[in-house]
């Protein structure tokens, strides 16, 4: 029996149970060779459209790994240092503000205790939360700015959004805590400021074209929209129904916003090219995109003990630290993982996931589209099955 037959059967169980995704895809590569490629179930249940190599997925937060890689390409070219203040490149952040509370619990606005550093943005240590997950004054102001239906508003494009964000007081002083939020939108804005290009242009020229990622981008083109997998939303009663995500509006051809924290779509094979490049030390088909030692910096834990505890509040992150935009395995026992120390990657809100292991030259891409993402159940099992094949 092929070792990867166990992985194939696992993916089949995911979709046959009826309690998980309608369809899923998984690809595994090592040292430039594809070891496994599997497609199960349906991209659209109602139309009986199967998952195929051409199926396109919303990456959501798996966009972040690409954005942080792009920024680190500029870092290693000498355009900025991690301890530089962000306002040296985006002046609107020079007088950063923060909300504080009186002893009576009343909010007031104060100057931040120190500037936002570029390192803070990479490591999710700025006080700008994901606005739709919180009810703080900061989150409420950000939610207004990031309303996807306001395509001509303050957040119509990344540059406009970030300048508006700079006027919003943060939840806490820069560097004080780890909090999942808008850090990588700041990183994308940094790429724009340093390169003089939009983030979409930079990614296209520096990453997508060199890797041959023809089905990856921000906005629909060609037949991309027709190839997108349907997102299925699960109710508390276990029911499953098709839904059109609100942020799909940002894929429309006339949309202007290109995010750093979310926004890209891709196929399994396209994303595998990117992941395998990182697993191969930054090289794709003899062409170097980023240095091996820069990837090592990316996958080094950058959090102190207090921030590690905040990051590990979810069992999904047990045993992992957080690097420059990626989770990174620090403790195999705590994670219950058979992967390597320093294995890194990230996941997306609708269930996409990648694992990158330079020590083994290994990359894994797994894709499904559900709300909620069901990541702990599916991703950790895929990780165990793939590493069991080595």
N, C-alpha and C positions, 0 to 999 in steps of 0.2 A: 504493500500500500504506500502510495506517495505520502510523505509527511504532510504536504499541504492539503491532502484530502480531509484532514481533521478541520482545517480552517474553512474549507469549502462547505463542509457539513454544518459548521457553526453558523456561517452566514445564511445558509438555507433555513436553519432553525429560527434565526432572527425574523425572517419574513413570513415563515409558515405558521408561526404561533398565533398571528392575528393581534397580538398584544404589543407588537413593535412596529418597525418601519414597514411601509408597503414594499419598499425595495432598497437595496444597498449595493455598493460597489467597494471593492478592495483591491489594491495593487501593492506588491512588494518588490523591491529591487535591491540588489547588492552588487557593489563594485561595477555599476553600469549595466548589469544584466537583470532583466525582469524574471523574478522567480515565481511569481504568482499573479494572476489576473482573473478576478471573478465578479460576475454580475448576477444578481438574484432579485426576483420580484419585479415590481412595476414602478415606473416613473409616474404613471397615472393609473390608478386602479379602475376608475370608471370607464376609461377608454381602452383599458387593457394594453397600455403602451409599456413595453418592457424596459427595464434598465439595460442600457447598452454602453459600449465605449464612448458613444457620442452624447450621452446624457450630461447635462450641465447642472451644477449645484451652486446654491448661494453659499459663499464661504463664511459670511459674517465675520466672526473674530479671527478666523484663520487668515484673514487679510493681514493681521498684525505681524505675522512672521515675515511676510514679504516686505512690509513697510520698514520694519526694523532692520532687515537685511539691506534694503536700499540705503537707509541712513548710515549704516556701518560701512558701506562702500565709500561714502563720502568722508566718514571719520578716518578711514585708513589712507585717504588721499590728502589728509591734513587740513580739511576744511573746518573742523571744530574739535574740541576736546570734551570729554564727558563732564568734567567739572566746570566747564564754561557756563556763565549765566545765560539763560534762554534769551534774555532781553538784548544780549549782544547781537543777536540775529533777528529777533522779532521785538522791536523796541516797545511795542504796546505793553509788554510785561514788565517794564522797568519799575513801575510803582504797584506791584502786586498787592491785592487786598485779601483779607480773610475775615470771616465771621467769627466772633467770639460771643460768649454768654456772660451776662451778669450773674451774681449769686442768686438772683431771683428768676433766672432762666430766660431773660430777655436777650435777644440777639442785638449786637451792634457791630459796626464795621471798623476794622483797624488795619494798619499797615502790617504786612507779613513780616515775620521776624528775620527772614533772609530772602534773597532772590531765589526764584525757581532755577535749578540747575538742569542742564540737559540730561544728566543721569537720573534726576527725579522723574522726568517724562518717560524715559525708557523703562524704569522700574516701577511704574504705577505708584509713585510716592508724591503725587501732587493731589491737591484737594478738590479735584473736579470729578464728581461721581458720574456713573451712567445715569442720566437724568430720569429715566423712566422706572428706576428701581428704588427711588428714594423720595422722601417728602421733606427734605431739608430746604431752607431758603435757597441754597446754591443750586440744588437739583431743580427746583421750580423755575428758576431763571434760565437754567440751561435747557429745560424741556421746551420752553417757549422759543428759544433760539434754534433748537434742532428739530422743530416740527417739520416732518418731510413734506407736508402738504403746502407749506409756505415756500414754494420754489423760487420766489423773487424776494424773499425776506433777508434778514441779516445773515442767515446761515445758508444763503443760496449757493455759495461755493466755499471751499475750504479756507481760503484767505480771508474772506469776509467773516466766516464763522469764528475763526481763531481771534481775529481782532475784537469781535464782540465778546468772546469768552474772556478775554483779558480784562474786561471791565467788570466781570462778575467776581464777587468775593469768594474765595475758596472755603472749603469746610474746615481745613486745618492748615497749619504752616507747612511749607514745602519740606519734604523729607521726614516729617513726623510719623507718618503711618504708611502702611501698604493698603491701598484701596483700588479695586478694579474700577477704571473710569476712562477719562478722555486723554490719558497720557500719550497714546500713540497717534492721536489726531494732532497733538503738539509736535510729535516727531515728524509726521508727514508735512506739517507746515514748515518745519525746519528744513526738510529736504527741498521744499519749494523755494525758501528764502536763500539757501546756499547755492542751489543749482540754477536758479533763474527759470525753471521750467515748472509746469504744473506737475503734481504727483503722478497723474496718469501718463503724461509724456515721459517722465523720468523712468517709470516702471516699464513702459513700452520699449524705450530705447536701450535701457541698461539691463533689463532682466527678461522680459517676455520675448523680444525678438532674438536675443542671443540663445535662449533656451528653446526656441520654436514653440512657445506657448500661444498657439493661434486661437484658442478658445477661452482665453482669460481676459477679463477687463471689467470696466465699470458699467458701460452702457450697452444695451442691446445692439447688435449688428447682424446682418445676414439672417440666418434662421435660429439664432441663439434663443430667442424667447420661446419658440416652439419646442426647443430641446430641453428646456428647464424642467427639472423634476418638480412635481407638485409637493407642496408642504402639507402634511397631514397633522391636524391638531387633535390631541387626545383630551377628552373630558374626564371629570372625576369619576364618572361611571364606567370608564374604559372605552367609551364610544370613540370612533375615529372619523373625522370629516376633513375634506379638503378645505384649505383656506388660502387666501391671497395675502401674503404679508404686506403690512403697511409700507415697509421700506422698498418694496419692489418698484415704487414710483421713481426711485433714484436710478433705476436701470434704464429708464426710458430715454430715447435718443436726445431729447431736448433738456434733460436734466443737467445741472451744472456741478452738483456736489460730488466730490471724490474724497472719500473718507480715509483716515488712517487707521481707525479702529474697526471698521467694517466697510462693506460696499462692493468687494470684488466677487465675481462668479468664476467658476472654472470647471474643468472635467477632472476625473481621477487621473488620467494620463498626463495632462498638463501639470497638475500640481506635483505629480511624482517626479517630473523632470526637475522642478525647483527643489524638492526635498532631496532628491538624489544628488544634485549638485552640491548641496550643503554636506551631505553624508560623505561625498568624495573630496572633502576639503576645499570646496569652492570651485572645483573644476568640472566643466561639461564638455565632453568630446574634445579635450585638449585645450580648451579656452578657459582661462581663469576669470571668474567674475568677482571673487572676494577671497581674501587670504585665509589660509588654514588657521593661523593664530588669532585672527579676528573672530572666526567662528568659535574658537576656544573661549575667547573673552565673552562672546554672546551667551555661551552655555555654562558659564561660571555663575554660581549663586551670588547675587549682589545684595541680599537682604541680611540684616542683623537678626538676632534671636527674637526680638520683639516683633519685628515685621514678619518673620517666618511663621510665628504663631498666628498672626492675622491671616496670612496667605493660606495656611493649612487648616483653616476653619472648616473646610469641606474635606470629607474622607477621600474624595477624588484626587486631592493634591497631597495625600499622606506620603511622606518620604521624599517629596520634591521640594526644591528651592525655586527661586525665580531669578532669571538672568536678565539679559537685555531684550525683553519682550517675549520670553519663552519660559516654560517650566523646564526644570533640569533635575534629573534624578540624583539625589544625594545619599539616600539610605534604602537599599534594596529590601531589607527586612521590614522597615516601616511601611514601605509601599506595597509589600507583598508582590514584588515584581521580579520577573526573570530577565529583564532588560539590563543594559549596562549602566554603570555609573556615568553620568554625563549625557545619557540619552535625553533628547530634548524635543520640544514641539509645542503645539497648542491645539485648540479645538474651536468649533463654531457653534453659534446659538441653535442651529437646526440639526446638529449632530455630526458635522464633519470633524475629522481628526487626523493629525499627522504625528508621526514619531520618526526622529532622525537620530542616527547613531553613527558618528564618524569612526568610533573605535572598531565597529564591525563593517563599515561601509554600507550600512543598511538604512533603507527608508521605507516607511509604510504610509499609505494614504487610505483612509476609510471614509466613505461618504454615505449619509442618509439625510432625509429632510423631514424632521418631526418637531412639533412643539408639544410638550417640552422636549429637550434634546436627548434625554435618556442616556447621557454620556457615560455615567459610571458603569451601568450594566453592560453596554455594548463595547466601549473602547477598551476597558481593562481586560475583557475576554479576548478581544482581537489581539491585544498586546501579548497576552499569555500564549495564544495559539501560534502566532508568528514566531516568537522567540523559541517556542518548543520545536520549531522546524529546523533550527540551526544545528 
